[in-house]
Amino acid sequence: MTQKREYTGDYPEKKLYIPGPTGVREDVVEEMSQPMFGHRMGRMTDLYTTIVEDTKTFLGTDNDVVILTASGTEFWEAATLNLVDENILVTTCGSFSERFANVAERLGKDVDRLEYEWGDAVKPEDVRAALESSDKHYDVVGCVMNESSTGVRNPIEEIGDVVADYPDTYFVVDAVSSLGGDYVDIDAHDIDVIFASTQKAFAMPPGLAVCVVSDDAYEREVEKDSASWYGGFQRALDYYDRKGQTHSTPAIPIMLAYRKQMKYMLEEGHEERSKRHREMAEYTREWAYEHFDMFPEEGYESQTVACIENTQEIDVAGTIDAVSEEYDMVFSNGYGSTLGEETFRIGHMGEHDVESIKALTDAIEDVADL
């Protein structure tokens, strides 16, 4: 049985290079210390409409945006309940895409998997073949954009183009660990639902989920007999249209931090922010190939999380502990028991740049004697 471990607040500050949460700017954190106000006051309308409309501007989308107090995981459930009557096709190539399928099964949906080995990427032609050959009608195709357990970035743009040829099938994308750090033209590729968590590439505190919803997805939910209550697109968007607020009490302090950080993101710009993340990913891959190898299929590497194959058989857990102790930097082991010591992961997302990633790789070289 778990025993209480008293939180003391007396902990050394660590620079985070994990797949999330990421570091947050000091002035963004300070925004959360403002005096509390009511979530039905005019001030809340000012705050919520600001972050919603700024997010739409940053992402360059004409679709609606919902920001809820939740983990991005909420929209696995919500999108499934809102859009799926019976059948859903989920592409699986790692832990989080498999979890997407598991959620749909728990909700009583008929789930077919288009399965890949961990480390391999989803191929658009396979999605087309699955849709063409099935005797079922799929309400939704679900895909994880950035499979952070394996460091794979799936080609959701091309997959979206395929699904667009099936107008009664909706395309739902989990972009929890990539949106905000990896540019995607949501509208151009007919992505009906795409969602993220703020503690990843947005470089905000944990606690908010961001979801972009197409008009078609909204109308689909309106036609259904049942949908998610908390994450219902209709309920959230209709309330926003009427009141400019959330339908339920939000985490106001985190939304204040969101407002501040989104101004920085707008100043940098979506494509420039993506470019910075791409440069970090390229540097990390070059370093990995010099000392180890990359785990993901070549050409499909993530722009926000590097999954590095431990070809030198270093003590991953011991190296993580030593780098944390000696350098106050934290990176991540491989995901779960499957990849725990076989790989390790570096989160190069948020407010990092190439120089800060180089500081970590230098520390790993020192500790691991590379």
KOLMAR-455811 format. One record per atom (N, C-alpha, C): residue in three letters; y negated, z, x. Coordinates in steps of 0.2 Angstrom, whole numbers, plus 5000, padded with zeros to 4 digits. Layout:
AlaYZX/...
% end
This chain:
Met500650005004/Met500050005000/Met499450005004/Thr498949965003/Thr498349955007/Thr497950025006/Gln497750045012/Gln497350105012/Gln496550095013/Lys496150135011/Lys495450125012/Lys495250125019/Arg494850075021/Arg494550075028/Arg493750085027/Glu493450135028/Glu492750145027/Glu492350095030/Tyr491850065026/Tyr491450015029/Tyr490850055033/Thr490750045039/Thr490250085043/Thr489550045044/Gly489549985044/Gly488949945045/Gly488849935053/Asp489249975057/Asp489149975064/Asp489649925067/Tyr489449855067/Tyr489849805069/Tyr489449765074/Pro489749735079/Pro489349685083/Pro489349625080/Glu488749585081/Glu488649525077/Glu489049475081/Lys489349435077/Lys489749375080/Lys489449305077/Lys489449265082/Lys489349195080/Lys489949155077/Leu489849135071/Leu490449105067/Leu490549035069/Tyr491149015071/Tyr491348945072/Tyr492048935068/Ile492048965062/Ile492648965058/Ile492548915052/Pro493048895048/Pro492948845043/Pro492548875037/Gly492248925038/Gly491748955033/Gly492049035032/Pro491549075030/Pro490849065030/Pro490549045037/Thr489949015036/Thr489548995042/Thr488949045043/Gly488649035049/Gly488049075050/Gly487449055045/Val487049105044/Val486449095039/Val485849115043/Arg485349065042/Arg484649085045/Arg484449155043/Glu484049185048/Glu483849255046/Glu483349255041/Asp482849205040/Asp482349205035/Asp482749185028/Val483249155028/Val483649135022/Val483949205020/Val484249245024/Val484549305022/Val484049355020/Glu483449355023/Glu482849395020/Glu482649385013/Glu482749315011/Glu482549305004/Glu482949344999/Met483549365001/Met483949404996/Met483749474995/Ser483249494999/Ser482949564998/Ser482349574994/Gln482149514990/Gln481649524985/Gln481749564980/Pro481249594976/Pro481449644971/Pro481749604965/Met482249634962/Met482649604956/Met482149584950/Phe482349534947/Phe482049514941/Phe482549494936/Gly482349484930/Gly482849464924/Gly483049394924/His483649384922/His483849314923/His483649274916/Arg483249304912/Arg483049264906/Arg482249264907/Met481949284912/Met481249284913/Met481049214915/Gly480449194915/Gly480149134917/Gly480249114924/Arg480249174928/Arg480349164935/Arg481049134937/Met481549154933/Met482249134934/Met482249054932/Thr481849034927/Thr481848964926/Thr481548924932/Asp481048954934/Asp480748924940/Asp481248914946/Leu481548974947/Leu482048974953/Leu482648924951/Tyr482948924945/Tyr483548884944/Tyr483348814944/Thr482848794941/Thr482648724940/Thr482548694947/Thr482248734951/Thr482048714958/Thr482648704962/Ile483148744962/Ile483748734966/Ile484148674963/Val484248674957/Val484648614954/Val484248544956/Glu483648544954/Glu483348474956/Glu483248464963/Asp483148514967/Asp483148504975/Asp483848474977/Thr484348504974/Thr485048484976/Thr485148414974/Lys484948394968/Lys485048324966/Lys484648274971/Thr484048294973/Thr483648254978/Thr484048254984/Phe484248304987/Phe484648304993/Phe485248264993/Leu485648264988/Leu486248224988/Leu486148154985/Gly485548144983/Gly485348074981/Gly485748054975/Thr485848094970/Thr486248074964/Thr485848074958/Asp485948034953/Asp485648034947/Asp486148074942/Asn486648104944/Asn487148134940/Asn486848214939/Asp487148244934/Asp486948314933/Asp487248364938/Val486848414940/Val487148464944/Val487148534941/Val487748564942/Val487848634940/Val487948684946/Ile487548734946/Ile487648784951/Ile487848854947/Leu488448874949/Leu488648934946/Leu488848994951/Thr488749054949/Thr489049114953/Thr489749104953/Ala490049084958/Ala490749074959/Ala490949054966/Ser491649054967/Ser491849014973/Ser491948944970/Gly491948894975/Gly492048824973/Gly492748814969/Thr493148864971/Thr493848864967/Thr493748864960/Glu493248884957/Glu493148884950/Glu493148814947/Phe492948764951/Phe492948704948/Phe493648664948/Trp494048694952/Trp494748664951/Trp494948684944/Glu494948744942/Glu495148764935/Glu494648724930/Ala494048724931/Ala493548704926/Ala493648624925/Ala493748584930/Ala493748514930/Ala494448494926/Thr494948534928/Thr495648524925/Thr495548534918/Leu495348594916/Leu495248614909/Leu494848564905/Asn494248544908/Asn493748504905/Asn493948424904/Leu494448404908/Leu494548334908/Leu495248314907/Val495748354908/Val496448344908/Val496748364901/Asp497048314897/Asp497448334891/Asp498148344893/Glu498448304897/Glu499148314899/Glu499248294906/Asn499148234909/Asn499348214915/Asn498848214920/Ile498948234926/Ile498548234932/Ile498948214938/Leu498648164942/Leu498948144949/Leu498448184954/Val498848224958/Val498448254964/Val498748234970/Thr498248204975/Thr498548184982/Thr498548254986/Thr499148264989/Thr499248324993/Thr499348305000/Cys498948335005/Cys499048325012/Cys498948385016/Gly498948445013/Gly498848505016/Gly498848565011/Ser498648625014/Ser498648685009/Ser498148685003/Phe497548655004/Phe497048664999/Phe497248604993/Ser497448554995/Ser497648504991/Ser498248524987/Glu498748554990/Glu499248574987/Glu499048634982/Arg498548674983/Arg498348724979/Arg498048694973/Phe497648644974/Phe497348604968/Phe497948584963/Ala498448564965/Ala499048544961/Ala499348604958/Asn499348664962/Asn499648724959/Asn499248744953/Val498548744954/Val498148764949/Val498248734942/Ala498248664943/Ala498448624937/Ala499048644933/Glu499548654937/Glu500248674935/Glu500148744931/Arg499848784934/Arg499748854931/Arg499348844924/Leu498948794923/Leu498548784917/Leu498948744912/Gly499548734914/Gly500048694909/Gly500048624909/Lys499748594914/Lys499648514914/Lys500248484918/Asp500448424916/Asp500948384919/Asp500648354926/Val500948384931/Val500648364938/Val501148324942/Asp500848264944/Asp501248224949/Asp500848224955/Arg501248224961/Arg500948234967/Arg501048164971/Leu500548144974/Leu500548094979/Leu500548124986/Glu501148134989/Glu501248184994/Glu501148145001/Tyr500848185006/Tyr500848165013/Tyr501048225017/Glu501248205023/Glu501348255028/Glu500748285030/Trp500748355032/Trp500148385034/Trp499948355041/Gly499248335041/Gly498948295046/Gly498848225045/Asp499248195040/Asp499048125037/Asp498548125032/Ala498248065031/Ala497748065026/Ala497948025020/Val497648035015/Val497747995009/Val497547925010/Lys497947875007/Lys497747805008/Lys497547775001/Pro497047745001/Pro496847714994/Pro497347664991/Glu497647624995/Glu498147584992/Glu498747614989/Asp498947674992/Asp499447714989/Asp499247744982/Val498647764982/Val498347784975/Val498347734970/Arg498147674972/Arg498247614967/Arg498947604965/Ala499447604970/Ala500147594969/Ala500347644964/Ala500147704965/Ala500447764960/Ala500147754953/Leu499547724953/Leu499247714946/Leu499547654943/Glu499647604946/Glu499947544943/Glu500747554941/Ser501047594945/Ser501847594944/Ser502047654939/Ser501547694938/Ser501747754933/Ser501747734926/Asp502247754922/Asp502247744915/Asp501847794911/Lys501447844915/Lys501047884912/Lys500347864912/His499947894908/His499147884909/His498947944912/Tyr498647944918/Tyr498347994921/Tyr497648004919/Asp497448064916/Asp496748084914/Asp496348094920/Val496648114926/Val496248134932/Val496648114938/Val496248094943/Val496548094950/Val496148144954/Gly496548194957/Gly496148244961/Gly496348234968/Cys495748244972/Cys495848234979/Cys495348284983/Val495648314988/Val495248354993/Val494848304998/Met494248304998/Met493848265003/Met494048295010/Asn493948355011/Asn494048385018/Asn494548435018/Glu495148415020/Glu495748465020/Glu495648505027/Ser495348565026/Ser495148605031/Ser495748645035/Ser496348645031/Ser496948675034/Ser497248625040/Thr497048565039/Thr497348515044/Thr496748475048/Gly496148485046/Gly495648445049/Gly495548375047/Val495848355041/Val495848285039/Val495248275034/Arg494948215035/Arg494448195030/Arg494748135027/Asn494848145020/Asn495148085016/Asn494548035014/Pro494747975014/Pro494247925012/Pro494147915005/Ile493747965002/Ile493647974995/Ile493247914992/Glu492847884997/Glu492447834994/Glu492847774992/Glu493347754996/Glu493747704995/Glu494247714989/Ile494447784989/Ile494847804983/Ile494547804977/Gly493847824977/Gly493447814971/Gly493347744968/Asp493347704973/Asp493247634971/Asp493947604967/Val494447634970/Val495147614966/Val495147644959/Val495047714959/Val495047744952/Val494547714947/Ala494047684950/Ala493547654945/Ala493847594942/Asp494347564944/Asp494647514941/Asp495047534935/Tyr495147604934/Tyr495447634928/Tyr495047674924/Pro494647644920/Pro494047674917/Pro494247734912/Asp494847744910/Asp495047804907/Asp495247864911/Thr495247854918/Thr495447904922/Thr494847924926/Tyr494847994927/Tyr494248024930/Tyr494448044937/Phe493948034942/Phe494048054949/Phe493648124950/Val494048174952/Val493848234954/Val493948254961/Val493448274965/Val493448284972/Val493248354974/Asp493648384977/Asp493548454981/Asp493248434987/Ala492548454988/Ala492248444994/Ala491948504997/Val492348564995/Val492148624997/Val491848635004/Ser492248605009/Ser492048625016/Ser491748565019/Ser491448515015/Ser491148455018/Ser490448435015/Leu490348445009/Leu489748425006/Leu489148455009/Gly488648425010/Gly488148445014/Gly488148435021/Gly488748425024/Gly488848405031/Gly489148345033/Asp489348305027/Asp489648245028/Asp489448195022/Tyr489048145024/Tyr488648105019/Tyr489148075014/Val489048075008/Val489448035003/Val488948014998/Asp489047944996/Asp488647914991/Asp489047924984/Ile488847984981/Ile489248004975/Ile489247954969/Asp488647924968/Asp488547884962/Asp488847814963/Ala488847784970/Ala489047724971/Ala489847714971/His490147774972/His490847764972/His491247804966/Asp490847804960/Asp491047824954/Asp491447894954/Ile491247944958/Ile491548004958/Ile491248044952/Asp491748064948/Asp491548094941/Asp491348164942/Val491748204946/Val491648274948/Val491748284955/Ile491248314959/Ile491248334966/Ile490948404966/Phe491348444970/Phe491048514970/Phe491148544977/Ala490748594978/Ala490748624985/Ala490548704984/Ser490648734990/Ser490448804990/Ser489848814995/Thr489448864994/Thr488748864998/Thr488948895005/Gln489448925006/Gln489548965012/Gln489848915018/Lys489948855016/Lys490148805021/Lys489648765024/Ala489648705023/Ala489148655027/Ala488448665024/Phe488348705018/Phe487648715016/Phe487348775020/Ala487748815024/Ala487448865028/Ala487048915024/Met487348935018/Met487048985014/Met487549045013/Pro487349105010/Pro487849155009/Pro488349135004/Pro488949165004/Pro489449144999/Pro489249174992/Gly489549144987/Gly489449164981/Gly489249114975/Leu489049054978/Leu488849004973/Leu489348944974/Ala489448914968/Ala489848844968/Ala489348794965/Val489348734968/Val488948674967/Val489348624964/Cys489248594958/Cys489648544955/Cys489148484953/Val489348424955/Val489048364952/Val489448334947/Val489148314941/Val489548294935/Val489248224933/Ser489648174932/Ser489448114929/Ser489348114922/Asp488948074919/Asp488948064912/Asp489548054908/Asp490048014911/Asp490648004908/Asp491048064908/Ala491048104913/Ala491448164913/Ala491148214908/Tyr490548214907/Tyr490248264902/Tyr490448234895/Glu490448174894/Glu490648144887/Glu491348154886/Arg491748154891/Arg492448164891/Arg492548234888/Glu492248284891/Glu492348354889/Glu492048364882/Val491548334880/Val491248334873/Val491848314868/Glu492148264870/Glu492748234865/Glu493348284865/Lys493448324869/Lys494048364869/Lys493948424865/Asp494548444863/Asp494648504858/Asp494548574862/Ser494648574868/Ser494548634872/Ser494348614879/Ala494048664882/Ala493748664889/Ala493648734892/Ser493448734898/Ser493348794901/Ser492748824898/Trp492748894897/Trp492148924894/Trp491648934900/Tyr491848964905/Tyr491348984911/Tyr491048924914/Gly491548874916/Gly491448814920/Gly491348754915/Gly491248764909/Gly491248704905/Gly490548664906/Phe490648594907/Phe490048554909/Phe489548554903/Gln489848544897/Gln489348544891/Gln489048604891/Arg489348664891/Arg489048724890/Arg488448744895/Ala488648724902/Ala488148734907/Ala487548684907/Leu487748624905/Leu487148574906/Leu486748574899/Asp487048594894/Asp486648594888/Asp486148654888/Tyr486448714891/Tyr485948774892/Tyr485448754897/Tyr485548724902/Tyr485048704907/Tyr484548654903/Asp484748614899/Asp484248564896/Asp483848604891/Arg484148654888/Arg483748694883/Arg483248744886/Lys483548784892/Lys483248844894/Lys483048834902/Gly483348794905/Gly483248784912/Gly483548844916/Gln484048874913/Gln484348934916/Gln485148924916/Thr485448974919/Thr486248974918/Thr486449014912/His486948994909/His487249024903/His487449094903/Ser487649114910/Ser487849184911/Ser487449214917/Thr487449284917/Thr487049314923/Thr487249284930/Pro486749254933/Pro486949234940/Pro486849284946/Ala487049264951/Ala486849304957/Ala486149284960/Ile485649314957/Ile484949294959/Ile484849304966/Pro485049354970/Pro484849354977/Pro485049294981/Ile485749274979/Ile485949214983/Ile485649154981/Met485349144975/Met485049084973/Met484349084976/Leu484049144977/Leu483449144981/Leu483549124988/Ala484149144991/Ala484249114998/Ala484449044998/Tyr484749014992/Tyr484848944991/Tyr484248904991/Arg483748934987/Arg483048894987/Arg482748884994/Lys482748934998/Lys482448935005/Lys482848885009/Gln483548895009/Gln483948845013/Gln483948775011/Met483948765005/Met483848695002/Met483248665005/Lys482648695005/Lys482048665008/Lys482148645015/Tyr482548685019/Tyr482748665026/Tyr483148595026/Met483648595021/Met484048535020/Met483648475018/Leu483248485014/Leu482848425012/Leu482348405017/Glu482148445021/Glu481748425027/Glu482148385032/Glu482748415033/Glu483148375038/Glu483448305035/Gly483548305029/Gly483848245025/Gly484548245025/His484848215020/His485548215019/His485948175025/Glu485648115026/Glu485948075031/Glu485848095038/Glu485248125040/Glu485148155046/Glu485648215047/Arg485648255042/Arg486148315043/Arg486848295044/Ser487048245041/Ser487748215042/Ser487748185049/Lys487248155051/Lys487248135058/Lys487348185063/Arg487048245062/Arg487148305067/Arg487848325067/His488148335061/His488848355060/His489248305063/Arg489148235063/Arg489548185066/Arg489548195073/Glu488948205076/Glu488848215083/Glu489248275086/Met489248335082/Met489648395084/Met490448375084/Ala490648335078/Ala491348325078/Ala491548275084/Glu491148235085/Glu491348185091/Glu491348225098/Tyr490848265099/Tyr490948305105/Tyr491548355105/Thr491748385099/Thr492348425099/Thr492948385100/Arg493048325097/Arg493548285098/Arg493648265105/Glu493148245109/Glu493148225116/Glu493448285120/Trp493148345118/Trp493348405122/Trp494148415121/Ala494348405114/Ala495048425113/Ala495448375116/Tyr495348315117/Tyr495748265120/Tyr495748275127/Glu495248305130/Glu495248315137/Glu495748375139/His495748425134/His496148485136/His496848485132/Phe496848465126/Phe497348475121/Phe497548405117/Asp497548405111/Asp497548345107/Asp497348365100/Met497148315096/Met496948325089/Met497548325084/Phe497548365079/Phe498148365075/Phe498048315069/Pro497448295066/Pro497448245061/Pro497648175063/Glu497848135059/Glu497948065060/Glu497248035062/Glu497347995068/Glu496747965071/Glu496347925066/Gly495747925066/Gly495247895062/Gly495147925055/Tyr495447985054/Tyr495348025048/Tyr495148095050/Glu494848105055/Glu494648175057/Glu494048195053/Ser494048265052/Ser493548295048/Ser492848295052/Gln492348295048/Gln491648295052/Gln491448365052/Thr491748415049/Thr491548485049/Thr492048535052/Val492648515052/Val493148565055/Val493648525059/Ala493648545066/Ala494148515070/Ala494748555070/Cys495348525069/Cys496048555070/Cys496348525076/Ile496448565081/Ile496648545088/Ile497348565089/Glu497748525091/Glu498448535092/Glu498548575099/Asn498848625099/Asn498948675105/Asn499448645109/Thr499348585113/Thr499848555117/Thr499948595123/Gln499448645125/Gln499548685131/Gln499848745130/Glu500048765124/Glu500348825121/Glu500048885124/Ile499348885123/Ile498948945125/Ile499148995119/Asp499049055121/Asp499049115116/Asp498449105111/Val498549075105/Val497949065101/Val497649125099/Ala498049175096/Ala497749235094/Ala497449275099/Gly497749275105/Gly497449315111/Gly496849285113/Thr496749215113/Thr496149185115/Thr495649195110/Ile495749195104/Ile495249205099/Ile494949285100/Asp495449325101/Asp495249395102/Asp494749405108/Ala494949375113/Ala494649375120/Ala493949345119/Val493849285116/Val493249255115/Val492749295111/Ser493049325106/Ser492649375101/Ser492449435105/Glu492849465109/Glu492649525113/Glu492149505119/Glu492249455122/Glu491849435128/Glu491249405127/Tyr491249355121/Tyr490649315120/Tyr490349325113/Asp490649365109/Asp490449375102/Asp490449305098/Met490949265099/Met491049205096/Met491649205092/Val491749185086/Val492349185083/Val492549115080/Phe493149085083/Phe493449025080/Phe494049045076/Ser494448995074/Ser495049015069/Ser495648985072/Asn496249025070/Asn496849005072/Asn497048945067/Gly497648915068/Gly497848865063/Gly498048895057/Tyr498148855051/Tyr498148885045/Tyr498848905043/Gly498848975041/Gly499449005039/Gly500049005044/Ser500649025042/Ser501249025046/Ser501448965049/Thr501248905045/Thr501548845047/Thr501148815054/Leu500548825054/Leu500148805060/Leu499748855064/Gly499948915063/Gly499548975066/Gly499448965073/Glu500048955077/Glu499948955084/Glu500048885087/Glu500248835082/Glu500248765084/Glu499648735085/Thr499148755081/Thr498448725081/Thr497948785081/Phe497348765083/Phe496748805081/Phe496148765079/Arg495748795075/Arg495148765072/Arg494448785074/Ile494048735074/Ile493348755076/Ile492948725070/Gly492548765067/Gly492048745062/Gly491448725065/His491248665065/His490648635067/His490248615061/Met489948665058/Met489648645052/Met489048695051/Gly488548675046/Gly488048725045/Gly487448705049/Glu487248765053/Glu486648755057/Glu486848745064/His487448735066/His487648725073/His487348655075/Asp487348655082/Asp487248585085/Asp487748575091/Val487648525094/Val488148505100/Val488048565105/Glu487448585107/Glu487448635112/Glu487748705110/Ser487748725104/Ser488048785102/Ser488848775101/Ile489048715100/Ile489748705100/Ile490048705107/Lys489648675112/Lys489748675119/Lys489848745122/Ala489448795119/Ala489448865121/Ala490148895120/Leu490348875114/Leu491048895112/Leu491548865116/Thr491548805117/Thr492148765121/Thr492148795128/Asp491548805131/Asp491448835137/Asp491848905138/Ala491748945132/Ala492049015132/Ala492749005132/Ile493048955128/Ile493748945127/Ile494048925134/Glu493748885137/Glu493948865144/Glu493948925148/Asp493448965148/Asp493449025153/Asp494049065151/Val494149085145/Val494649135143/Val495349105144/Ala495449045142/Ala496149015142/Ala496248985149/Asp495748985154/Asp495848965161/Asp496048885160/Leu495648845157/Leu495748775156/Leu495548735162/
% end
